[in-house]
């Protein structure tokens, strides 16, 4: 993995998060470089700046090297982005005192004079971000959006104009373009979360804009819901919970259980919490709280005392636009370390991803519970008398 960022007389050491992942992917891309190039060409001066969707802090670090006191409001929905930025600042001996952190539901302060943005993969989420900007930016505020040239078309520019202000794209450079949008100062109404029923389980699901499977039950979750594990479980983790559908169903099946919902997306955690509350799943015979919600990088920062006896997992196989299996590896390793002896991990995934190979390396066992033409459900059990250390099961 290339870690030396060297561009326009700026040299930094930048790593993806977590830095230990085995990957050939960089912590920045040509669209980051194009944004930096554009700022230099226009001789951008220090101003209150919002940075949105900066995956691992490349843009933040570059501006901070230009001026240690450059005031930056950094908006991200991904905990790994937050943690990765802090790690990259530390590895380059940069103070992060100039950074103010926001999630994708927070309101930007008044007085922002510049916005730098990377185009996200999820265009519904992008529209939501533009609408939020329309509610805080003064007329005439420039917004520069870096993206792959192939992702920019007339419809995208019209979406930007509709939700924030007129937009145009630069010439291509390294297969990227910079979109310039000038905020028109007209605030737009925020969209409502998408809400839809799962009638067979008597559940109602709400999704915020950056949550997977926005308006229907995805087919991987469906096969998992139809094949939930048998037994009595007291502490359950829904790992990579999304809108929380697996954890909600688990509480219906195991009403005495305590649930922990974990996701890298803050919007996913907010959606899962809303769905828990709206479906009224607390057991009246138990003390509160019966559900806990963690915006985290897998199980990295959960209490050492937490020892679930069941982990449910529907792993993502991408990080932003990058296709990668390191997240699944980390989820499986974290589950192994956290599970109590005899505890169970149940995973759903595309058949071609061969998760059974990873699970056998870590748990030394793996059972196929169910499968169809596309998906497979796998179970792995942590041995009761194990002293195994799964850290040796590397990628």
Buried (B, 14 or more C-beta within 10 A) or exposed (E): EEBEBEBEEBEBEBBBBBBEBEBEBBBBBBBBBBBBBBBBEEEBEBEBBBBBBBBBBBBBBBBBBBEEEBBBBBBBBBBBBBBBBBBBBEBBEBEBEBBBBBBBBEEBEEEBBBBBBBBBEBBBBBBBBBBBBBBBBEEEBBBBBBBBBEBBEEEBBEBBBBBBBEBEBBEBBEEBBBBBBBBBEEEBEEEEBBEBEBEEBEBBBBBBBBBBBBEEBBEBBBBBBEBBBEEEBEBBBBBBBBBBBBBBBBBEBBBEBBBBBBBBBBBBBBBBBBBBEBBEBBBEEEEEEBBBBBBBBBBBEBEEEBBBBBBBBBBBBEBBEBEBBBBBBBBBBBBBBBBBEEBBBBBBBEEEBEBBEBBBBBBBEBEEBEBEEEBBBBBBBBEEEBEEEBEEBEB
